[in-house]
């Protein structure tokens, strides 16, 4: 874990209320793994007091990329940052996705709902480098909620989009699209990030098909380092069921261990 109080915002790309930041933070970028996150200080003052957790969209030796949607005061303040400004970031944090050896030479399904697509670009790159073929399922309420589709396609990934309102791609939930494609191609593994109802439904689908799956849980976080117990979720462990801290033991968990509300 690194505390970088002088990370520099190199590039900002936006689509309405969605933003992609390219940040010079080499120490964080070198250590980052797909599925991990950072805690970003959004204001120089005391309000908002807490940092905001953001999944790492991509990383290399020069720094990291973040992708987020404005969802409240903190992300609204963050969205006003401009190239050249400094950011105070802690990371990389948490436990990320497992690159399943069984996926080498086979297909892996990556399902993202809305802003849950954020960590899947980084994961898709890592899977490709490991010899797997990622297929990305990108779902949103409408066309405006899937702004990264061109970037994903230009990177060479197979991308299948769905919209709840039918304005682009498959008409319906991304989980229905995944289930439809399972009748055609059975992947080695399924990865997902998005709203809990979406992932709960996908967990049921993968269990029905006997597929290994990993899910990146979303949560409001206070500290991001396991000190405050503000981001708990019920998880199945060897000793029984219990509450664990997502920031410390996750945010990624195997599907069979997650107890959905």
Long-range contacts (C-beta under 8 A, 24 or more apart in sequence): 1-90, 1-91, 1-92, 1-93, 1-225, 2-27, 2-28, 2-31, 2-90, 2-91, 2-92, 3-88, 3-89, 3-90, 4-28, 4-87, 4-88, 4-89, 4-90, 5-86, 5-88, 6-86, 7-63, 7-86, 7-87, 7-88, 7-89, 8-84, 8-85, 8-86, 8-87, 9-81, 9-82, 9-83, 9-84, 9-85, 9-86, 9-87, 10-63, 10-83, 11-83, 12-81, 12-82, 12-83, 14-79, 15-144, 15-147, 16-144, 16-147, 17-69, 17-70, 17-79, 18-67, 18-68, 18-69, 18-70, 18-115, 18-147, 18-148, 19-66, 19-67, 19-68, 19-69, 19-70, 19-78, 19-79, 20-57, 20-65, 20-66, 20-67, 20-148, 21-65, 21-66, 21-67, 21-68, 21-81, 22-63, 22-65, 23-63, 23-64, 23-65, 23-66, 23-87, 23-89, 24-62, 24-63, 25-63, 25-64, 25-87, 25-89, 26-61, 26-62, 26-63, 28-59, 28-63, 28-64, 28-89, 28-91, 28-92, 29-59, 29-60, 29-61, 29-62, 29-63, 29-64, 30-59, 30-61, 31-92, 32-56, 32-59, 32-64, 32-91, 32-92, 32-122, 33-92, 33-96, 33-97, 33-126, 34-96, 34-97, 34-99, 34-119, 34-122, 34-123, 34-125, 34-126, 35-94, 35-95, 35-96, 35-97, 35-119, 35-122, 35-123, 35-214, 35-216, 35-251, 35-252, 36-91, 36-92, 36-93, 36-94, 36-95, 36-96, 36-119, 37-91, 37-92, 37-93, 37-94, 37-119, 37-224, 37-247, 37-251, 38-64, 38-66, 38-89, 38-90, 38-91, 38-92, 38-93, 39-89, 39-90, 39-91, 39-93, 39-221, 39-223, 39-224, 39-225, 40-66, 40-78, 40-87, 40-88, 40-89, 41-87, 41-88, 41-89, 42-74, 42-75, 42-77, 42-78, 43-74, 43-77, 48-73, 48-74, 48-77, 50-74, 50-221, 50-222, 50-223, 51-90, 51-224, 52-78, 53-93, 53-219, 53-221, 53-224, 53-247, 54-118, 55-118, 55-119, 55-193, 55-216, 55-251, 56-91, 56-92, 56-118, 56-119, 56-122, 57-118, 57-119, 57-121, 57-122, 58-121, 58-122, 58-125, 59-92, 59-122, 64-91, 65-121, 66-118, 67-115, 67-117, 67-118, 67-121, 67-148, 68-115, 68-118, 69-114, 69-115, 71-115, 90-224, 90-225, 93-224, 93-225, 93-247, 94-224, 94-246, 94-247, 94-248, 94-250, 94-251, 94-252, 95-249, 95-250, 95-251, 95-252, 96-252, 97-123, 97-126, 97-191, 97-214, 97-216, 97-252, 98-214, 98-252, 99-126, 99-127, 99-130, 99-132, 100-188, 100-189, 100-212, 102-188, 102-189, 102-212, 103-127, 103-130, 103-131, 103-132, 103-187, 103-188, 103-189, 104-130, 104-131, 104-132, 105-131, 105-132, 106-132, 106-133, 106-187, 106-188, 107-132, 107-133, 107-134, 107-135, 107-185, 107-187, 107-188, 108-132, 108-133, 108-134, 108-135, 108-187, 108-188, 108-189, 108-190, 108-191, 109-134, 109-135, 109-137, 109-178, 109-181, 109-187, 109-189, 109-190, 109-191, 110-134, 110-135, 110-136, 110-137, 110-190, 110-191, 110-192, 111-136, 111-137, 111-139, 111-174, 111-175, 111-178, 111-190, 111-191, 111-192, 111-193, 111-194, 111-198, 111-202, 112-136, 112-137, 112-138, 112-139, 112-174, 112-192, 112-193, 112-194, 113-139, 113-140, 113-174, 113-192, 113-193, 113-194, 113-195, 113-198, 113-199, 114-139, 114-140, 114-141, 114-145, 114-194, 114-195, 116-192, 116-193, 116-194, 116-195, 116-198, 116-216, 116-218, 117-146, 117-148, 117-193, 117-194, 118-193, 119-193, 119-216, 120-191, 120-193, 121-148, 121-151, 121-152, 121-155, 123-191, 124-152, 124-155, 124-157, 125-155, 128-156, 128-157, 132-188, 133-158, 134-158, 135-159, 135-160, 135-181, 135-185, 135-187, 136-160, 137-161, 137-162, 137-174, 137-177, 137-178, 137-181, 138-162, 138-174, 139-163, 139-164, 139-173, 139-174, 139-175, 139-177, 139-194, 139-198, 140-164, 141-165, 142-167, 142-168, 143-167, 143-168, 173-198, 173-201, 174-198, 175-201, 175-202, 175-205, 178-202, 178-205, 179-205, 182-209, 182-211, 186-211, 187-211, 188-212, 189-213, 189-214, 190-214, 190-255, 191-215, 191-216, 192-216, 193-218, 194-218, 196-260, 196-261, 199-260, 200-260, 203-255, 203-258, 203-260, 206-255, 207-255, 207-256, 212-254, 212-255, 213-254, 213-255, 214-252, 214-253, 214-254, 214-255, 215-252, 215-253, 215-255, 215-258, 216-250, 216-251, 216-252, 217-246, 217-250, 217-251, 217-252, 217-253, 217-258, 218-251, 219-246, 219-247, 219-251, 221-246, 221-247, 223-247, 233-258, 233-259, 234-258, 234-259, 234-261, 235-259
